[in-house]
């Protein structure tokens, strides 16, 4: 009985929390709502990261490239032809003529993320530990470099703008889909096998698990979710630059995952919401805010504080706020 | 002749990169930790030089060494608890500290950067035949070679060098035989800091503007060189650092800018290729591997 409740809580608690956040956000004014939208999209990206990093125990600095590809594809597809002539005059003709609605562009963003992850993952999933970290970082560097300069596929260093913006409930729906897929994957036999390789690669291999293949499955699913989340990101912001999907996003999303607890869906959601809240609060405080007294901190405090929090959590409590456990009923301590 | 000139500049930059690679390899040997926050040591040195531009050069340089060495010791102290944790944890932690320090610099000094006047005279050139060789190229080359030689002497001829080498081979056994873990780690970080200060002095002559991300690019590229060369041994790591510095400088000056903007992609692609085909590094023996593969 208790196990069954705990199993459903592992899905219902994160989904419920996201819904509650969305409901709260939808009651607020437009400016404040932007921060909630941002938090919801962060949850989607961090959960996508969790699917691979959390279940495999292998670090990836490269997921933001899938976010970037999803964001650019989804953004470009939803622009009208004359808008494209204005924003991206030098683009390939087939991209110029392609046009879809937001929903279908999100599906294509997920497909693009999955394809990219497959191409990258086939060779790279043989690596683990330090080489995996460096190789995925290299993938991020290449994506950033090409997106910044190749003006046939995007606007280069200038901003991709005029993208239609989505409301809070569309974003919430997208985030809930990401959470549901992540939950289903973790409960599936594939997720269990991959976690076995995380705990002990040799033992898992000797039990007949193909480590490379299991990692690749997770990487592709996680790439699809990251591409999808990228689509959400561009429709949340309405515009995007390559710098917005590079080091800072990599840093903040990894910080969210680590602070919440890498190895659980609950940790990913908690971490994303907690850091987003801290982020919004500090952004306010940089402008000056009243919390009983007037608080004004210098501009830049935001990232410094988040850096301190992340570094402190990694060094002092590597399993994160949730200890890497799923949401569950509080347990009585057995005597 | 301009090609020969590019080659000389490339050798000089290669010397600087090899020093960075040496420092990264040294800390990695002792702690199995890639310090992604190494570039922020160089940046600290650059800002120290920038703020002491009006002082005599020797004062500014000594202060630069002092500040950077101090910060390196702090880094060593902060990273000490990470010894023995998973590579993923270490990467995330040093990545976090790197980002943290960059934002601290941003907060303290602003994003505009601060000009550095110290040693600007070294940008002058001497004519050798039709070649014009800048003083800084000569200084960088000599300083790089000297630092490598001194490091080799320390590692091979002193007690602390012996301890570092022992710790790099087998940390636990070294401790059992009386090597003090904290001291060796602290020394490795301190020494890597002194090297960072030297690199800061050399780099600021060529690019005399201290910005919060001053040390990032050289560190990323040197790290790439270390991985390409092979992390397991110091000399291969250093050679890799030299190769990457040499290659980027030469390609950057010889290619037209419409192609050279894609240089990072080529370099990152090369890294991935080396990691896949020769995980122990280009110059490593066939038996050496960086990690188990699946």
Interface residues (C-beta under 8 A of the other chain):
Chain A: X53 X57 X58 X59 X61 X123 X124 X125 X126 X127 X128 X129 X130 X131 X133 X134 X135 X138 X139 X141 X142 X145 X146 X148 X149 X197 X201 X205 X211 X212 X215 X247 X248 X251 X254 X255 X258 X298 X299 X300 X301 X303 X304 X307 X308 X310 X311 X314 X315 X316 X318
Chain B: X34 X78 X79 X81 X82 X85 X86 X87 X88 X89 X91 X92 X93 X95 X96 X97 X99 X100 X101 X103 X104 X106 X107 X220 X223 X224 X227 X231 X261 X262 X264 X265 X268 X269 X271 X272 X275 X276 X279 X290 X291 X292 X293 X294
